[in-house]
Amino acid sequence: MRLLKIDSSFVKWFYFGMHIKRWLLLLLFGVAIMGLGFGYFLREVYTVYVFPEWAYYLTLQFWPRWVRGAMFVGLSAGIILVAIWQLNQSLLSAFVQPGRDERLVDIIYNHRYLRRGPKIVAIGGGTGLSTLLRGLKEHTGNLTAIVTVADDGGSSGRLRRELGLPPPGDVRNCIAALADAEPLMTRLFQYRFTEEGSGLEGHSFGNLFIAAMTGVTGNFEEAVRATSRVLAVRGQILPSTLTNVTLSAITDDDESIVGESQISGRSGSIKQVFIHPKNAQANPDAIRAILEADMIVVGPGSLFTSVLPNILVEGIQRSIEMSKAVKVYVCNVATERGETDSFSASDHYHALDKHVQTSLFHYVIANTNIDQDGLPENWHSEPVRVDGTRVNGAAIIGADVISEENRYYHDPKKVATALIHLYYQRRGLEPVSPLIGQEERQEAAIF
C-alpha cells in the first residue's frame, strides 16, 4: 500500500496544468547545454595534454563511449532530481505548517486543480451540510456554503438571545469542515466547555470566537470572513439571510410549535413549517453565489429544520429557480423521529415541493445501501427507501452514499464523488481532476 501511495504521488507531478514539467524541462535543457560546453572543453584538453596512465582507468576509457555516456547521463539525472527535491523541501519548510502531513506535490495539486473545479453552492445546516462540505472540498476550491440562521437552541440560542447575534453554530461547523488549518486549531474551534458553574458550560470555543470577532469587526458577516481567513477555509460561508428569523411549525394535529429547537422530536407529523418574518430578505452575497453557480446542492440534513429554513427565504428560492446550474437535492439516509417518520425518498421531495410550490431540482440523490440493523434502536429511525426513478419531474439517482461507521450519516467521500460525477455527466464533460478515476466511479455506484 505504501508503494502504491508513493507511485501515485510521483505520477501526480506530471499531471497537465501543474506548471512543473515546463520548468523541469527547461532546467534539464540548460544543464545539457552546460554539459555540452564542458564536453567541448574536455575534448580540447584531450588533444593537447598527455594524461598519466591512471587517468585511463579513472575515466573508464576501457568501456565504449556510449556506455560511459549513458552511465553519466543517468547518474546526473538522479543527482539533479534529488537536488531539486531537497531544494524545494528546504524552501517550503518556511511556509508549510509544522505537524501537517502534507507533501509538496499535494500542495501544488490543490492550488492548481481545486481552483479550476466547478462553482458549487451547498445549502443547508446541521451535521449534514458540514459532512457534504468535507467531501466536496477535495474536488473543488470554488465552494460556497449557505447556512440556515433559524437555530435557537444550545450555545447558538444563548448567544442569539444574549448578544443579538445570528446563531453561529452551523456556521462554525462549516468553517471547521472547510478549514485547511492544522488539526489542532480545528479541534480547538470545535471544543465545547463542560465545566459546571463557570458560565461557559455548553458553549463551544468556535461560537465564542465568532461572537468576539463580531464585536471586533462590527458585523456578523465580516466576522465569518475574518474567522475563515484565520482557519484557511477553502471557499466561503454565508448566512442565508441577515434577518433575525424564527422557525415555526404546524403538526397534523394543528398544534403550533414556535422555535427550531422545539420542533425536533415532537410527537405527531409536521404538516408545514414557516419563518417569521415571512418577507425576510435574502443575503445578497448568497443570491449572487447561487446565480453564478455551476451546481446547487441542497441537503443532506433535517428536512424541516435545516433545509427548508433556507428555501423559505423568498430570495433564496427565487434565485435557485432562476439559476441555470445543475440542481440536486441530497435526501437523508435515515428518517428522523418526529419529523420524517416512515418517509421514503419521494416523501422527502414531495414535502419540499409542497412548501416551495414548484419543482426546483433536476435530481434527487438517495442512498441504496440499506441495512435496517445498522441503526441504533433508541434513535427510533429507519433507512430511507428509494421508491421509484422520478418524482415531480426530478430524477431519483440511487447511490451508495452511507457511512459504514455510522449508518445514520452520509459518507463525505461517497456523496461528494456521486455529486461530482453527476455534474460532469450532466455537462457532458470530463472531470478536471485526474484523480477522479474508475475506482471512485465504482465507489459512487450510481445506477
C-alpha positions as CSV (number, residue, x, y, z in Angstrom):
1,M,0.0,0.0,0.0
2,R,2.8,2.4,0.8
3,L,4.5,1.7,-2.6
4,L,1.2,2.5,-4.4
5,K,0.9,5.7,-2.5
6,I,4.4,6.8,-3.4
7,D,3.8,5.9,-7.1
8,S,0.6,7.8,-7.2
9,S,2.3,10.9,-5.7
10,F,5.1,10.7,-8.2
11,V,2.8,10.4,-11.2
12,K,0.8,13.5,-9.9
13,W,3.9,15.7,-10.7
14,F,3.2,15.1,-14.4
15,Y,-0.5,16.0,-14.5
16,F,-1.5,18.6,-17.0
17,G,-1.7,22.1,-15.6
18,M,0.7,21.6,-12.7
19,H,3.2,24.1,-14.2
20,I,6.0,21.9,-13.3
21,K,7.1,20.0,-16.4
22,R,7.9,23.0,-18.4
23,W,10.4,24.4,-15.9
24,L,11.9,21.0,-15.2
25,L,12.5,20.5,-19.0
26,L,14.0,24.0,-19.2
27,L,16.3,23.2,-16.3
28,L,17.4,19.9,-17.9
29,F,17.9,21.7,-21.2
30,G,20.2,24.3,-19.5
31,V,22.2,21.5,-17.8
32,A,22.5,19.7,-21.1
33,I,23.9,22.8,-22.8
34,M,26.3,23.3,-20.0
35,G,27.4,19.7,-20.3
36,L,27.9,20.1,-24.0
37,G,30.1,23.1,-23.3
38,F,32.2,21.1,-20.8
39,G,32.4,18.3,-23.4
40,Y,34.0,20.7,-26.0
41,F,36.4,22.0,-23.4
42,L,37.5,18.5,-22.3
43,R,37.9,17.4,-25.9
44,E,40.3,20.2,-26.5
45,V,42.2,19.2,-23.3
46,Y,42.5,15.6,-24.5
47,T,44.1,16.7,-27.8
48,V,46.8,18.9,-26.3
49,Y,47.6,17.2,-23.0
50,V,49.1,13.8,-22.3
51,F,47.4,12.2,-19.2
52,P,49.2,9.7,-16.9
53,E,48.3,6.0,-17.2
54,W,46.0,6.1,-14.1
55,A,43.7,8.6,-15.9
56,Y,42.8,5.8,-18.4
57,Y,41.2,3.8,-15.6
58,L,39.8,6.7,-13.7
59,T,37.9,7.9,-16.8
60,L,36.7,4.4,-17.6
61,Q,38.1,4.5,-21.1
62,F,38.2,0.7,-21.2
63,W,34.4,0.9,-21.8
64,P,32.8,2.0,-25.0
65,R,31.9,5.7,-25.3
66,W,28.1,5.0,-25.5
67,V,28.2,3.0,-22.2
68,R,30.1,5.8,-20.4
69,G,27.7,8.4,-21.8
70,A,24.6,6.5,-20.7
71,M,26.0,6.0,-17.2
72,F,26.9,9.6,-16.7
73,V,23.6,10.9,-18.1
74,G,21.7,8.5,-15.7
75,L,23.8,9.5,-12.7
76,S,23.5,13.2,-13.4
77,A,19.7,12.9,-13.8
78,G,19.4,11.2,-10.5
79,I,21.6,13.8,-8.8
80,I,19.5,16.7,-10.4
81,L,16.2,15.2,-9.2
82,V,17.4,14.7,-5.7
83,A,18.8,18.2,-5.6
84,I,15.6,19.8,-6.9
85,W,13.5,17.8,-4.4
86,Q,15.7,18.7,-1.4
87,L,15.8,22.4,-2.5
88,N,12.0,22.5,-2.7
89,Q,11.7,20.9,0.7
90,S,14.1,23.4,2.2
91,L,12.3,26.4,0.6
92,L,8.8,25.2,1.5
93,S,9.7,24.3,5.1
94,A,9.3,28.0,5.9
95,F,5.7,28.0,4.6
96,V,4.3,24.6,5.5
97,Q,2.8,24.5,9.0
98,P,4.7,22.1,11.3
99,G,2.9,18.9,12.2
100,R,0.9,18.7,9.0
101,D,1.4,15.6,6.9
102,E,1.3,17.2,3.5
103,R,3.5,16.6,0.6
104,L,4.8,19.3,-1.8
105,V,3.0,17.7,-4.7
106,D,-0.3,17.8,-2.8
107,I,0.1,21.5,-2.0
108,I,0.7,22.3,-5.7
109,Y,-2.0,19.9,-6.9
110,N,-4.6,21.5,-4.6
111,H,-3.6,25.0,-5.7
112,R,-3.7,24.3,-9.4
113,Y,-6.6,21.9,-9.7
114,L,-9.1,22.8,-7.0
115,R,-9.4,26.4,-8.2
116,R,-10.4,25.1,-11.6
117,G,-13.2,23.0,-10.2
118,P,-16.9,23.8,-10.7
119,K,-18.6,26.5,-8.7
120,I,-20.7,24.6,-6.2
121,V,-23.2,26.1,-3.8
122,A,-24.2,23.9,-0.9
123,I,-27.4,24.9,1.1
124,G,-28.5,23.5,4.4
125,G,-27.4,23.3,8.0
126,G,-26.5,20.9,10.8
127,T,-24.1,18.0,10.5
128,G,-25.4,17.1,7.0
129,L,-24.0,20.3,5.4
130,S,-20.7,20.0,7.1
131,T,-20.4,16.4,6.1
132,L,-21.1,17.3,2.5
133,L,-18.5,20.1,2.6
134,R,-15.8,17.8,3.9
135,G,-16.2,15.7,0.8
136,L,-16.6,18.4,-1.8
137,K,-13.6,20.4,-0.7
138,E,-11.4,17.6,-2.1
139,H,-12.8,18.2,-5.6
140,T,-13.1,22.0,-5.9
141,G,-11.9,25.2,-4.3
142,N,-14.9,27.1,-5.6
143,L,-17.3,26.2,-2.7
144,T,-20.0,28.4,-1.1
145,A,-21.9,27.2,1.9
146,I,-25.3,28.9,2.5
147,V,-26.3,28.3,6.1
148,T,-29.5,28.5,8.0
149,V,-29.8,31.0,10.8
150,A,-33.0,29.7,12.4
151,D,-31.3,27.8,15.2
152,D,-32.4,28.9,18.6
153,G,-31.2,26.1,20.9
154,G,-28.0,25.3,22.8
155,S,-25.0,27.6,22.7
156,S,-26.1,29.3,19.5
157,G,-29.5,30.1,21.0
158,R,-28.0,31.5,24.1
159,L,-25.7,33.8,22.1
160,R,-28.6,34.8,19.9
161,R,-30.7,35.8,22.9
162,E,-28.0,37.4,25.0
163,L,-26.0,39.2,22.3
164,G,-28.5,39.6,19.5
165,L,-26.2,37.6,17.1
166,P,-27.3,35.3,14.3
167,P,-26.8,31.8,15.6
168,P,-23.1,30.8,14.9
169,G,-23.3,27.0,15.4
170,D,-24.0,25.9,11.9
171,V,-21.5,28.5,10.5
172,R,-18.9,27.1,13.0
173,N,-19.4,23.6,11.8
174,C,-19.0,24.7,8.2
175,I,-15.8,26.6,9.0
176,A,-14.4,23.5,10.7
177,A,-15.3,21.3,7.7
178,L,-13.7,23.6,5.2
179,A,-10.7,24.6,7.3
180,D,-7.3,23.9,5.9
181,A,-5.6,24.8,9.1
182,E,-3.6,22.4,11.3
183,P,-5.8,19.8,13.0
184,L,-5.1,21.1,16.5
185,M,-6.6,24.5,15.5
186,T,-9.7,22.8,14.1
187,R,-10.2,20.8,17.3
188,L,-9.8,23.9,19.3
189,F,-12.5,25.6,17.3
190,Q,-14.9,22.7,17.9
191,Y,-14.1,22.4,21.6
192,R,-17.1,22.6,23.9
193,F,-16.9,23.7,27.6
194,T,-18.3,21.2,30.0
195,E,-17.3,22.5,33.4
196,E,-20.4,23.4,35.5
197,G,-20.5,26.7,37.4
198,S,-18.2,28.6,35.0
199,G,-20.9,30.2,32.9
200,L,-19.3,28.7,29.8
201,E,-20.8,25.2,30.1
202,G,-22.4,24.2,26.8
203,H,-20.7,26.9,24.8
204,S,-18.2,25.9,22.1
205,F,-15.0,27.8,21.7
206,G,-15.8,28.5,18.0
207,N,-19.1,30.1,18.8
208,L,-17.5,32.4,21.3
209,F,-14.7,33.1,18.9
210,I,-17.2,34.2,16.2
211,A,-19.1,36.3,18.8
212,A,-15.9,38.0,19.8
213,M,-14.9,38.5,16.2
214,T,-18.3,40.1,15.5
215,G,-17.6,42.6,18.3
216,V,-14.2,43.4,16.8
217,T,-15.2,43.7,13.1
218,G,-18.6,45.3,13.8
219,N,-20.9,42.8,12.0
220,F,-21.5,39.1,11.7
221,E,-20.7,38.7,8.0
222,E,-17.2,40.3,8.3
223,A,-16.6,38.2,11.5
224,V,-17.3,35.0,9.5
225,R,-14.9,36.2,6.7
226,A,-12.2,37.0,9.2
227,T,-12.6,33.7,11.0
228,S,-12.4,31.9,7.7
229,R,-9.1,33.6,6.9
230,V,-7.7,32.6,10.3
231,L,-8.5,28.9,9.7
232,A,-7.6,29.0,5.9
233,V,-11.1,28.0,4.8
234,R,-11.5,26.7,1.2
235,G,-14.4,28.6,-0.1
236,Q,-16.9,31.0,1.6
237,I,-19.6,30.6,4.1
238,L,-22.7,32.8,4.0
239,P,-25.9,33.1,6.2
240,S,-29.0,32.7,4.0
241,T,-30.5,35.8,5.5
242,L,-29.2,38.6,7.8
243,T,-32.7,39.0,9.3
244,N,-33.4,37.6,12.7
245,V,-35.8,34.8,11.7
246,T,-37.8,32.3,13.8
247,L,-38.9,28.9,12.5
248,S,-42.4,27.7,13.4
249,A,-44.3,24.6,12.5
250,I,-47.9,23.2,12.5
251,T,-48.4,19.5,13.1
252,D,-51.1,17.2,11.6
253,D,-53.0,17.8,14.9
254,D,-53.0,21.5,14.2
255,E,-50.6,22.1,17.1
256,S,-48.4,25.2,16.6
257,I,-44.7,25.0,17.6
258,V,-42.5,28.0,17.8
259,G,-38.7,27.7,17.7
260,E,-36.5,25.4,15.7
261,S,-35.3,23.6,18.9
262,Q,-38.9,22.8,19.8
263,I,-39.7,21.1,16.5
264,S,-37.4,18.2,16.6
265,G,-38.6,15.1,18.5
266,R,-42.2,16.3,19.0
267,S,-44.9,13.7,18.6
268,G,-47.1,13.9,15.6
269,S,-46.1,14.5,12.0
270,I,-45.2,18.0,10.8
271,K,-47.7,19.4,8.2
272,Q,-46.0,22.7,7.5
273,V,-43.1,24.9,8.6
274,F,-42.7,28.7,8.0
275,I,-40.4,31.5,9.1
276,H,-41.1,34.8,10.8
277,P,-40.9,37.4,9.3
278,K,-42.2,35.8,6.1
279,N,-40.6,38.5,4.0
280,A,-37.1,38.1,5.3
281,Q,-34.6,39.4,2.8
282,A,-32.0,37.0,1.4
283,N,-28.3,37.7,1.8
284,P,-27.3,39.5,-1.4
285,D,-24.0,37.6,-1.5
286,A,-25.9,34.3,-1.2
287,I,-28.1,35.3,-4.2
288,R,-25.1,36.2,-6.2
289,A,-23.4,32.9,-5.4
290,I,-26.5,30.9,-6.4
291,L,-26.9,32.7,-9.7
292,E,-23.2,32.2,-10.6
293,A,-23.1,28.5,-9.5
294,D,-22.4,25.6,-11.8
295,M,-24.1,23.2,-9.3
296,I,-26.5,23.8,-6.4
297,V,-26.8,21.1,-3.8
298,V,-29.5,21.2,-1.1
299,G,-29.1,18.8,1.8
300,P,-28.4,16.5,3.4
301,G,-29.8,17.5,6.7
302,S,-33.0,17.7,8.7
303,L,-35.7,18.4,6.1
304,F,-37.9,20.7,8.2
305,T,-35.2,22.4,10.5
306,S,-32.1,22.6,8.3
307,V,-33.1,22.5,4.7
308,L,-36.4,24.3,4.5
309,P,-35.5,27.3,6.6
310,N,-33.1,28.3,3.8
311,I,-35.5,27.6,0.9
312,L,-38.4,29.5,2.7
313,V,-36.3,32.7,2.4
314,E,-38.0,34.1,-0.8
315,G,-34.9,35.5,-2.4
316,I,-33.1,32.1,-2.0
317,Q,-36.0,30.2,-3.5
318,R,-36.3,32.6,-6.5
319,S,-32.6,32.6,-7.2
320,I,-32.5,28.8,-7.2
321,E,-35.4,28.8,-9.6
322,M,-33.7,31.3,-11.9
323,S,-30.3,29.6,-11.8
324,K,-29.0,27.6,-14.8
325,A,-26.9,25.4,-12.6
326,V,-27.3,21.6,-12.1
327,K,-29.7,21.4,-9.1
328,V,-29.6,18.4,-6.8
329,Y,-31.4,17.5,-3.6
330,V,-29.5,15.1,-1.4
331,C,-32.0,13.0,0.6
332,N,-31.3,11.9,4.1
333,V,-30.2,8.3,4.6
334,A,-32.4,7.7,7.7
335,T,-35.7,9.1,8.9
336,E,-35.9,11.4,11.9
337,R,-38.2,10.9,14.8
338,G,-41.0,13.5,15.0
339,E,-40.1,15.0,11.6
340,T,-39.9,12.4,8.8
341,D,-41.1,9.1,10.4
342,S,-41.6,6.4,7.7
343,F,-40.6,8.9,4.9
344,S,-39.3,7.5,1.7
345,A,-37.1,9.4,-0.7
346,S,-40.1,10.6,-2.7
347,D,-41.9,11.7,0.5
348,H,-39.0,13.9,1.4
349,Y,-39.1,15.6,-2.1
350,H,-42.9,15.9,-2.0
351,A,-42.7,17.7,1.3
352,L,-40.1,20.0,-0.1
353,D,-42.2,20.7,-3.2
354,K,-45.3,21.3,-1.1
355,H,-43.5,24.2,0.7
356,V,-42.0,25.9,-2.3
357,Q,-44.9,25.1,-4.6
358,T,-42.6,24.4,-7.5
359,S,-40.1,21.7,-8.6
360,L,-36.7,23.3,-8.1
361,F,-34.4,20.3,-8.7
362,H,-33.2,18.2,-11.6
363,Y,-32.0,15.2,-9.4
364,V,-32.6,13.6,-6.1
365,I,-29.7,11.5,-4.7
366,A,-30.9,8.7,-2.5
367,N,-29.0,6.0,-0.7
368,T,-29.3,2.4,-1.9
369,N,-27.0,0.7,0.7
370,I,-29.8,-0.1,3.1
371,D,-29.4,-2.1,6.3
372,Q,-32.1,-2.0,8.9
373,D,-29.8,-3.5,11.5
374,G,-27.3,-0.7,11.1
375,L,-29.3,2.0,13.0
376,P,-29.5,2.2,16.8
377,E,-32.9,1.2,18.2
378,N,-33.1,4.0,20.7
379,W,-33.0,6.5,17.8
380,H,-36.4,5.3,16.5
381,S,-35.2,5.6,13.0
382,E,-35.2,3.6,9.8
383,P,-33.4,3.7,6.4
384,V,-35.0,6.0,3.8
385,R,-36.3,3.8,1.0
386,V,-35.8,4.5,-2.7
387,D,-39.3,4.2,-4.2
388,G,-39.1,5.0,-7.9
389,T,-37.0,6.6,-10.5
390,R,-38.7,10.0,-10.8
391,V,-40.6,12.3,-8.5
392,N,-42.3,15.6,-9.6
393,G,-40.1,16.0,-12.6
394,A,-36.8,15.2,-10.8
395,A,-34.8,12.0,-11.5
396,I,-34.0,9.9,-8.5
397,I,-30.4,8.8,-8.6
398,G,-29.6,5.8,-6.4
399,A,-26.1,5.6,-5.0
400,D,-24.2,4.1,-2.1
401,V,-23.5,7.2,-0.1
402,I,-23.8,5.9,3.5
403,S,-21.1,5.9,6.1
404,E,-20.2,2.4,7.2
405,E,-19.0,3.6,10.6
406,N,-22.3,5.4,11.4
407,R,-25.2,4.5,9.1
408,Y,-27.2,7.4,10.3
409,Y,-25.0,9.7,8.3
410,H,-23.6,10.2,4.8
411,D,-20.0,9.4,4.0
412,P,-18.3,12.6,2.8
413,K,-16.2,11.0,0.1
414,K,-19.1,8.9,-1.3
415,V,-21.6,11.6,-1.5
416,A,-19.1,14.1,-3.0
417,T,-18.0,11.6,-5.6
418,A,-21.6,10.9,-6.6
419,L,-22.3,14.6,-7.0
420,I,-19.1,15.4,-8.9
421,H,-19.7,12.6,-11.4
422,L,-23.4,13.6,-11.8
423,Y,-22.3,17.2,-12.5
424,Y,-19.8,16.1,-15.2
425,Q,-22.2,13.6,-16.7
426,R,-24.9,16.3,-16.9
427,R,-22.5,18.8,-18.5
428,G,-21.1,16.2,-20.9
429,L,-17.5,16.9,-19.6
430,E,-14.7,15.0,-18.2
431,P,-13.6,15.8,-14.6
432,V,-10.9,18.4,-14.2
433,S,-9.1,16.3,-11.6
434,P,-7.2,13.2,-13.0
435,L,-7.7,11.6,-9.5
436,I,-11.3,11.0,-10.2
437,G,-10.9,7.7,-11.9
438,Q,-12.6,4.3,-12.3
439,E,-12.1,3.3,-8.7
440,E,-14.2,6.3,-7.5
441,R,-16.8,5.7,-10.2
442,Q,-17.3,2.2,-8.7
443,E,-17.5,3.6,-5.2
444,A,-20.2,6.0,-6.3
445,A,-22.2,3.1,-7.7
446,I,-24.6,5.3,-9.5
447,F,-27.3,3.5,-11.5
